[in-house]
Amino acid sequence: MHNPFFSSMMLAIEAQRVVELRLVRLAWGGSEGMAEAQSMVIEKMHAAGEAMMTLMTGGSPEMVIARYREHVAFNTKRLTAG
C-alpha cells in the first residue's frame, strides 16, 4: 500500500486545482456559478457520507483518501472541459 502521508499530500495538492477552478466559476456568477455552488455542497455531503460508510464497514483511511482523489480527478476533468 502507498504511504498515507504521500497520498494525503497529493490529495491536498490536487484539491487546490479544483478550488481554483471552482472559484473562477463562482466569480463568473450567473447560472453556471449558482449551479457550481449547489453542486459543491451536494458533492461534499455525498463524499463525507461515502467516507463515513467506508470507515464504518472496515475500510481504511487510505481507501477514503484514494476515493477522495478520484472525486478530485473527476472534478478537475469536468471543470477544465471546454
SELUM-232541 format. One record per atom (N, C-alpha, C): x, y, z; residue in three letters; residue number from 1. Coordinates in Angstrom, 3 decimals, always signed. Layout:
BEGIN
      east     north        up  bakol  pafi
         X         Y         Z    ALA   NUM
...
end
This chain:
BEGIN
      east     north        up  bakol  pafi
    +0.848    -1.184    +0.000    MET     1
    +0.000    +0.000    +0.000    MET     1
    +0.884    +1.235    +0.000    MET     1
    +0.368    +2.294    -0.540    HIS     2
    +1.118    +3.546    -0.607    HIS     2
    +1.258    +4.186    +0.766    HIS     2
    +2.212    +5.044    +0.859    ASN     3
    +2.419    +5.815    +2.080    ASN     3
    +1.233    +6.763    +2.260    ASN     3
    +0.495    +6.673    +3.401    PRO     4
    -0.669    +7.545    +3.579    PRO     4
    -0.307    +9.028    +3.623    PRO     4
    +0.871    +9.354    +4.088    PHE     5
    +1.295   +10.753    +4.113    PHE     5
    +1.424   +11.279    +2.687    PHE     5
    +2.044   +10.499    +1.814    PHE     6
    +2.201   +10.903    +0.414    PHE     6
    +0.834   +11.071    -0.252    PHE     6
    -0.055   +10.108    -0.034    SER     7
    -1.390   +10.188    -0.632    SER     7
    -2.139   +11.414    -0.134    SER     7
    -2.001   +11.712    +1.155    SER     8
    -2.661   +12.893    +1.722    SER     8
    -2.108   +14.173    +1.121    SER     8
    -0.808   +14.224    +0.954    MET     9
    -0.194   +15.418    +0.364    MET     9
    -0.618   +15.581    -1.096    MET     9
    -0.688   +14.486    -1.828    MET    10
    -1.130   +14.563    -3.219    MET    10
    -2.581   +15.030    -3.294    MET    10
    -3.427   +14.541    -2.381    LEU    11
    -4.813   +14.990    -2.345    LEU    11
    -4.883   +16.492    -2.114    LEU    11
    -4.095   +16.994    -1.197    ALA    12
    -4.092   +18.432    -0.908    ALA    12
    -3.667   +19.240    -2.130    ALA    12
    -2.643   +18.776    -2.808    ILE    13
    -2.149   +19.485    -3.995    ILE    13
    -3.185   +19.443    -5.121    ILE    13
    -3.747   +18.267    -5.357    GLU    14
    -4.739   +18.123    -6.426    GLU    14
    -6.012   +18.917    -6.125    GLU    14
    -6.412   +18.943    -4.866    ALA    15
    -7.628   +19.658    -4.485    ALA    15
    -7.474   +21.165    -4.691    ALA    15
    -6.263   +21.669    -4.548    GLN    16
    -6.034   +23.102    -4.754    GLN    16
    -6.418   +23.526    -6.163    GLN    16
    -6.181   +22.687    -7.124    ARG    17
    -6.546   +22.994    -8.511    ARG    17
    -8.063   +23.092    -8.648    ARG    17
    -8.787   +22.173    -8.007    VAL    18
   -10.244   +22.211    -8.061    VAL    18
   -10.764   +23.473    -7.370    VAL    18
   -10.159   +23.845    -6.257    VAL    19
   -10.563   +25.075    -5.564    VAL    19
   -10.395   +26.264    -6.494    VAL    19
    -9.263   +26.330    -7.161    GLU    20
    -9.012   +27.429    -8.096    GLU    20
   -10.061   +27.462    -9.205    GLU    20
   -10.325   +26.318    -9.809    LEU    21
   -11.282   +26.254   -10.911    LEU    21
   -12.694   +26.618   -10.445    LEU    21
   -13.044   +26.166    -9.256    ARG    22
   -14.375   +26.475    -8.733    ARG    22
   -14.507   +27.956    -8.388    ARG    22
   -13.469   +28.533    -7.828    LEU    23
   -13.525   +29.961    -7.507    LEU    23
   -13.726   +30.802    -8.757    LEU    23
   -13.079   +30.422    -9.834    VAL    24
   -13.261   +31.147   -11.096    VAL    24
   -14.711   +31.031   -11.558    VAL    24
   -15.238   +29.825   -11.492    ARG    25
   -16.624   +29.621   -11.928    ARG    25
   -17.598   +30.400   -11.040    ARG    25
   -17.338   +30.400    -9.741    LEU    26
   -18.193   +31.166    -8.821    LEU    26
   -18.082   +32.661    -9.088    LEU    26
   -16.878   +33.127    -9.388    ALA    27
   -16.667   +34.552    -9.657    ALA    27
   -17.387   +34.994   -10.921    ALA    27
   -17.504   +34.107   -11.906    TRP    28
   -18.239   +34.450   -13.122    TRP    28
   -19.706   +34.680   -12.811    TRP    28
   -20.191   +33.977   -11.799    GLY    29
   -21.588   +34.144   -11.388    GLY    29
   -22.552   +33.562   -12.388    GLY    29
   -23.731   +34.114   -12.413    GLY    30
   -24.761   +33.645   -13.326    GLY    30
   -25.225   +32.241   -12.983    GLY    30
   -25.867   +31.623   -13.953    SER    31
   -26.422   +30.283   -13.718    SER    31
   -25.320   +29.243   -13.514    SER    31
   -24.190   +29.416   -14.209    GLU    32
   -23.073   +28.471   -14.017    GLU    32
   -22.503   +28.565   -12.614    GLU    32
   -22.362   +29.774   -12.118    GLY    33
   -21.854   +29.964   -10.768    GLY    33
   -22.791   +29.384    -9.720    GLY    33
   -24.087   +29.616    -9.901    MET    34
   -25.075   +29.080    -8.964    MET    34
   -25.089   +27.555    -9.006    MET    34
   -25.024   +26.989   -10.198    ALA    35
   -25.015   +25.537   -10.334    ALA    35
   -23.771   +24.937    -9.680    ALA    35
   -22.644   +25.620    -9.821    GLU    36
   -21.402   +25.122    -9.219    GLU    36
   -21.479   +25.175    -7.696    GLU    36
   -22.043   +26.242    -7.166    ALA    37
   -22.191   +26.362    -5.706    ALA    37
   -23.074   +25.247    -5.163    ALA    37
   -24.170   +24.970    -5.836    GLN    38
   -25.054   +23.895    -5.393    GLN    38
   -24.381   +22.539    -5.541    GLN    38
   -23.710   +22.336    -6.642    SER    39
   -23.009   +21.077    -6.883    SER    39
   -21.939   +20.843    -5.822    SER    39
   -21.230   +21.900    -5.464    MET    40
   -20.162   +21.814    -4.488    MET    40
   -20.697   +21.295    -3.154    MET    40
   -21.801   +21.850    -2.692    VAL    41
   -22.372   +21.447    -1.408    VAL    41
   -22.855   +19.997    -1.473    VAL    41
   -23.554   +19.653    -2.521    ILE    42
   -24.069   +18.289    -2.665    ILE    42
   -22.928   +17.287    -2.725    ILE    42
   -21.879   +17.596    -3.495    GLU    43
   -20.735   +16.690    -3.608    GLU    43
   -20.035   +16.496    -2.269    GLU    43
   -19.887   +17.571    -1.509    LYS    44
   -19.213   +17.477    -0.206    LYS    44
   -19.998   +16.573    +0.733    LYS    44
   -21.326   +16.738    +0.763    MET    45
   -22.153   +15.913    +1.638    MET    45
   -22.095   +14.446    +1.220    MET    45
   -22.144   +14.204    -0.082    HIS    46
   -22.090   +12.828    -0.585    HIS    46
   -20.744   +12.188    -0.269    HIS    46
   -19.663   +12.912    -0.506    ALA    47
   -18.320   +12.369    -0.258    ALA    47
   -18.106   +12.088    +1.226    ALA    47
   -18.608   +12.956    +2.101    ALA    48
   -18.465   +12.736    +3.544    ALA    48
   -19.236   +11.492    +3.971    ALA    48
   -20.443   +11.329    +3.445    GLY    49
   -21.227   +10.133    +3.749    GLY    49
   -20.555    +8.877    +3.245    GLY    49
   -19.999    +8.944    +2.061    GLU    50
   -19.294    +7.803    +1.486    GLU    50
   -18.067    +7.444    +2.330    GLU    50
   -17.332    +8.455    +2.773    ALA    51
   -16.158    +8.209    +3.617    ALA    51
   -16.564    +7.573    +4.944    ALA    51
   -17.649    +8.076    +5.528    MET    52
   -18.129    +7.531    +6.791    MET    52
   -18.514    +6.060    +6.628    MET    52
   -19.218    +5.742    +5.558    MET    53
   -19.621    +4.347    +5.322    MET    53
   -18.408    +3.452    +5.088    MET    53
   -17.430    +3.960    +4.380    THR    54
   -16.216    +3.179    +4.139    THR    54
   -15.554    +2.820    +5.463    THR    54
   -15.415    +3.801    +6.329    LEU    55
   -14.771    +3.556    +7.622    LEU    55
   -15.623    +2.676    +8.528    LEU    55
   -16.937    +2.860    +8.503    MET    56
   -17.825    +2.060    +9.348    MET    56
   -17.868    +0.597    +8.927    MET    56
   -17.592    +0.340    +7.657    THR    57
   -17.634    -1.037    +7.165    THR    57
   -16.251    -1.673    +7.118    THR    57
   -15.293    -1.067    +7.819    GLY    58
   -13.968    -1.668    +7.931    GLY    58
   -12.943    -1.185    +6.944    GLY    58
   -13.293    -0.192    +6.154    GLY    59
   -12.328    +0.368    +5.204    GLY    59
   -11.257    +1.162    +5.931    GLY    59
   -10.174    +1.379    +5.257    SER    60
    -9.039    +2.084    +5.849    SER    60
    -9.061    +3.568    +5.463    SER    60
    -8.358    +4.387    +6.232    PRO    61
    -8.221    +5.788    +5.836    PRO    61
    -7.587    +5.934    +4.449    PRO    61
    -6.706    +5.029    +4.099    GLU    62
    -6.086    +5.074    +2.773    GLU    62
    -7.126    +4.884    +1.675    GLU    62
    -8.125    +4.030    +1.929    MET    63
    -9.201    +3.838    +0.959    MET    63
   -10.015    +5.114    +0.794    MET    63
   -10.258    +5.796    +1.902    VAL    64
   -11.004    +7.054    +1.859    VAL    64
   -10.226    +8.094    +1.060    VAL    64
    -8.936    +8.198    +1.317    ILE    65
    -8.105    +9.167    +0.594    ILE    65
    -8.093    +8.855    -0.898    ILE    65
    -7.954    +7.570    -1.236    ALA    66
    -7.938    +7.173    -2.648    ALA    66
    -9.249    +7.556    -3.336    ALA    66
   -10.358    +7.359    -2.636    ARG    67
   -11.661    +7.699    -3.225    ARG    67
   -11.825    +9.211    -3.379    ARG    67
   -11.388    +9.968    -2.377    TYR    68
   -11.433   +11.427    -2.491    TYR    68
   -10.601   +11.888    -3.682    TYR    68
    -9.464   +11.252    -3.896    ARG    69
    -8.632   +11.634    -5.042    ARG    69
    -9.350   +11.357    -6.355    ARG    69
   -10.153   +10.288    -6.401    GLU    70
   -10.947   +10.018    -7.598    GLU    70
   -11.974   +11.127    -7.830    GLU    70
   -12.623   +11.552    -6.754    HIS    71
   -13.595   +12.653    -6.870    HIS    71
   -12.900   +13.926    -7.362    HIS    71
   -11.749   +14.217    -6.817    VAL    72
   -10.998   +15.421    -7.204    VAL    72
   -10.593   +15.334    -8.681    VAL    72
   -10.129   +14.172    -9.104    ALA    73
    -9.737   +13.998   -10.508    ALA    73
   -10.939   +14.209   -11.435    ALA    73
   -12.085   +13.682   -11.044    PHE    74
   -13.292   +13.869   -11.853    PHE    74
   -13.645   +15.344   -11.957    PHE    74
   -13.604   +16.049   -10.827    ASN    75
   -13.939   +17.476   -10.833    ASN    75
   -12.942   +18.294   -11.640    ASN    75
   -11.675   +17.944   -11.563    THR    76
   -10.669   +18.636   -12.366    THR    76
   -10.980   +18.470   -13.851    THR    76
   -11.288   +17.251   -14.249    LYS    77
   -11.612   +16.976   -15.651    LYS    77
   -12.875   +17.724   -16.065    LYS    77
   -13.893   +17.691   -15.225    ARG    78
   -15.161   +18.358   -15.527    ARG    78
   -14.991   +19.862   -15.651    ARG    78
   -14.237   +20.454   -14.732    LEU    79
   -14.092   +21.913   -14.700    LEU    79
   -13.136   +22.441   -15.763    LEU    79
   -12.273   +21.603   -16.301    THR    80
   -11.353   +22.057   -17.348    THR    80
   -11.867   +21.737   -18.753    THR    80
   -12.958   +20.997   -18.846    ALA    81
   -13.527   +20.676   -20.157    ALA    81
   -14.132   +21.945   -20.759    ALA    81
   -13.871   +22.129   -22.038    GLY    82
   -14.314   +23.249   -22.825    GLY    82
   -15.426   +24.023   -22.286    GLY    82
end
